[in-house]
Amino acid sequence: MVHIVGAGPGAPDLITVRGKELIEQADVIIYAGSLVNPELLTYNKKECLIYNSAKMTLEEVIAVIETAEKEDKITVRLHTGDPSIYGAIREQMDEMDQKGIAYEVCPGVSSFCGAASALKMEYTLPNVTQSVIITRMAGRTPVPQRESIASFASHGATMVIFLSTGMLKELSEELILGGYQKETPAAIVYKATWKEEKTILCTVNTLKDRAEQEQIQKTALILVGNAVAQKQYDRSLLYDPGFTTEFRKGI
């Protein structure tokens, strides 16, 4: 059996209970390089074989899995955050389907949740925004034109932008082109929940300058939108004294 496990945002105690138990049981672990906190590998058995997938191709990963399956071993494919977000797991699952290898997915806490906790922020504030857009800039991996940063920016929702720290000048230009004002609140969260975590509050127009000042070049999330400021929002009706719910009658 192969277990695709979400490692969580970084801190070793933010992996799920199930994920930790699977690491403890694993005979083989294939983990996602520098994106996964190596402290998580202290949970495994001494005899466990460990592979760093940052140095491997898809074919090499599948070959390790096939060997483990022939030897009746438990394999953990350890991905950063939640594997469903930029985890490239579909192609691995398709290969395993073709080869008749059984697998399951253990969800994890995404780094976009870790970034919000680092900033002590709520993404969805009443009368500010009720939507979160998770996306990335087009790089070596293209993005459909209908999903461009400028296209999404036109909605004015909260945006969480992955894999784009090396393109902050272009990112700012796209955000402004789409409709965000230059002064729109933004944040850079470096290695959310890791010991090295760093948070920088800035604006859409100062993303590149602030990242350079803090020497941040990768492993950071960019958050954009008025929700980042955590100001001028409406109180939730759910806890309003005059609001009636299934469990409480309003005044």
Stockholm file with secondary structure:
# STOCKHOLM 1.0

chainA/1-251         MVHIVGAGPGAPDLITVRGKELIEQADVIIYAGSLVNPELLTYNKKECLIYNSAKMTLEEVIAVIETAEKEDKITVRLHTGDPSIYGAIREQMDEMDQKGIAYEVCPGVSSFCGAASALKMEYTLPNVTQSVIITRMAGRTPVPQRESIASFASHGATMVIFLSTGMLKELSEELILGGYQKETPAAIVYKATWKEEKTILCTVNTLKDRAEQEQIQKTALILVGNAVAQKQYDRSLLYDPGFTTEFRKGI
#=GR chainA/1-251 SS CEEEEECBSSCGGGSCHHHHHHHHHCSEEEECGGGSCGGGGGGSCTTCEEEEGGGCCHHHHHHHHHHHHHTTCCEEEEESBCTTTTCCHHHHHHHHHHHTCCEEEECCCCHHHHHHHHHTCCSCBTTTBSCEEEEECCSSSCCCGGGCHHHHHTTCCEEEEESCGGGHHHHHHHHHHHTCCTTCEEEEEESTTSTTCEEEEEEGGGHHHHHHHTTCCSSEEEEESGGGGTCSCCCCGGGCTTCCCSSCCCC
#=GC SS_cons         CEEEEECBSSCGGGSCHHHHHHHHHCSEEEECGGGSCGGGGGGSCTTCEEEEGGGCCHHHHHHHHHHHHHTTCCEEEEESBCTTTTCCHHHHHHHHHHHTCCEEEECCCCHHHHHHHHHTCCSCBTTTBSCEEEEECCSSSCCCGGGCHHHHHTTCCEEEEESCGGGHHHHHHHHHHHTCCTTCEEEEEESTTSTTCEEEEEEGGGHHHHHHHTTCCSSEEEEESGGGGTCSCCCCGGGCTTCCCSSCCCC
//
